[in-house]
Amino acid sequence: MNRSEIEEKVNAFLVEELEIEEEKLVPEALLKEQLGIDSLDFVDIVVIVEKLFGFKIKPEDMKNVKTLSQFYDYIASKVA
């Protein structure tokens, strides 16, 4: 799976499941501050990522993931 496929899948579930406006989904967007992703949303994201990409997100892995681009990179590193 390449980077653009990962971005498409991630953006699709952020819009559909978390109801984030598509215009806000730019690579430099801050997950918490600009996209409004909170700890309850994160629980949903863990479940969705496991279903779509086949791996479990570890909370400690997400410590340094602040932007949407970093989130794409994290997923890419796990599915590569």
Residue pairs with C-beta under 8 A, 6 or more apart in sequence:
1 53
1 76
1 79
3 72
3 76
6 53
6 72
6 75
6 76
6 79
7 72
9 52
9 53
10 68
10 71
10 72
10 75
11 22
11 25
13 45
13 48
13 52
14 20
14 25
14 35
15 21
15 22
15 25
17 44
17 48
18 37
18 41
18 44
18 45
20 35
20 36
20 37
24 34
24 35
25 35
25 68
26 68
27 67
27 68
27 69
27 72
28 67
28 68
28 69
29 35
29 67
29 68
30 66
30 67
31 37
31 65
31 66
31 67
31 68
31 71
32 38
32 66
35 68
37 45
42 62
45 57
46 56
46 57
49 55
49 57
49 75
50 56
50 57
53 75
53 78
53 79
54 79
55 78
55 79
61 74
62 74
64 70
65 71
65 74
